[in-house]
Amino acid sequence: MKVKLKILLTARNGEPFMGIGLVWLLERIKKLNSISGAARDMRMSYAKAHNILKRLEKRLGRKVLIRRRGGSDRGGAQLTQFAETFLTRYDDYQAGVKKFAEKEFTGFLKAVKKL
C-alpha cells in the first residue's frame, strides 16, 4: 500500500487555481520562453493556458509572467522573479507535505497490522 496526495491551492470559494498541472505549465514556459510553446508541449490549447495563467495572477494578486508580443521571432514569455520564488516555495511546501504524509501513513500501516 502507498499513499498518494494531490495538493491544490483554492480560492476562498473552494475553486482550485494551483496544482501540479500549473506547475508543469510554468516550468515549460520557463524552459521554452513561450506560452504557446509550453501549451503545445502539454497538448493544451493556447487559450486554455492563457486562461489558467490569468486566473493564477488574479488569485495571487501578482504577475507571474513577463509577456512580449510579436510573433514567433519577437514574442515570448518569461517567469517573473516572484513566480520563480513562488514555484520554489511551492515545490518545498509540496515536498514537506508529502514527507509528513508518508511518515504518518507508515504509522497508520503499523497500527493497522496490529489489529
C-alpha positions in Angstrom: 0.0 0.0 0.0 1.0 3.5 -0.7 -0.4 7.0 0.0 -0.8 9.4 -2.9 -1.6 13.1 -2.3 -3.0 15.7 -4.7 -2.3 19.2 -3.4 -4.4 22.0 -4.7 -4.5 25.7 -3.7 -8.0 27.0 -3.8 -9.7 30.4 -3.5 -11.9 31.2 -0.6 -14.9 29.9 -2.5 -13.2 26.5 -2.9 -12.3 27.0 -6.6 -8.9 25.4 -7.3 -6.4 27.6 -9.1 -3.0 25.9 -8.4 -2.0 22.3 -8.8 0.7 20.1 -10.4 -0.6 20.9 -13.9 0.0 24.6 -13.4 3.5 23.9 -12.0 4.2 21.9 -15.2 2.9 24.7 -17.4 5.1 27.3 -15.6 8.2 25.0 -15.8 7.7 24.6 -19.5 7.2 28.3 -20.0 10.5 28.8 -18.2 12.2 26.3 -20.4 10.7 27.4 -23.7 10.2 31.1 -23.1 6.8 30.7 -24.7 3.2 30.3 -23.5 2.1 28.8 -26.9 5.2 26.5 -27.0 4.5 25.3 -23.4 0.8 24.8 -24.2 1.7 22.9 -27.4 4.2 20.7 -25.4 1.4 19.8 -23.0 -1.2 19.2 -25.7 -3.2 22.1 -24.4 -4.7 25.0 -26.3 -3.1 28.4 -26.0 -6.5 29.8 -24.9 -6.7 27.3 -22.0 -3.1 28.0 -20.9 -3.7 31.7 -21.1 -6.9 31.5 -19.0 -5.2 29.3 -16.4 -2.3 31.8 -16.1 -4.8 34.8 -15.9 -6.7 33.0 -13.1 -3.4 32.4 -11.2 -2.3 36.0 -11.5 -5.8 37.1 -10.3 -5.8 34.8 -7.3 -2.2 35.6 -6.3 -2.6 39.3 -7.0 0.8 39.4 -8.7 2.1 39.0 -12.2 3.8 35.6 -12.8 4.9 36.3 -16.4 6.6 39.0 -18.4 4.9 38.8 -21.8 6.4 40.0 -25.0 4.1 40.3 -28.0 5.2 39.9 -31.5 5.0 36.5 -33.1 7.5 33.6 -33.4 10.7 35.7 -33.7 10.0 38.6 -31.3 7.4 37.4 -28.8 7.6 35.2 -25.8 7.2 35.0 -22.1 9.4 34.5 -19.0 8.6 34.0 -15.4 8.8 37.0 -13.1 11.1 36.8 -10.1 8.0 36.4 -7.9 6.9 33.4 -10.0 10.4 31.8 -9.7 10.4 32.2 -5.9 6.7 31.1 -5.7 7.5 27.9 -7.6 10.5 27.1 -5.5 8.5 27.7 -2.3 5.5 25.7 -3.7 7.9 22.7 -4.5 9.4 22.9 -1.0 5.9 23.0 0.6 4.7 20.1 -1.5 7.7 18.0 -0.7 7.3 18.7 3.0 3.6 17.8 3.0 4.4 14.5 1.1 7.2 13.6 3.5 4.9 14.2 6.5 2.1 12.2 4.9 4.4 9.3 4.2 5.6 9.3 7.8 2.0 9.4 9.1 1.0 6.7 6.7 3.8 4.4 7.9 2.5 4.8 11.4 -1.0 4.1 10.2 0.1 0.9 8.5 1.9 -0.3 11.6 -1.2 0.3 13.7 -3.4 -1.5 11.2 -1.2 -4.5 11.2 -1.6 -4.8 15.0 -5.4 -5.0 14.7 
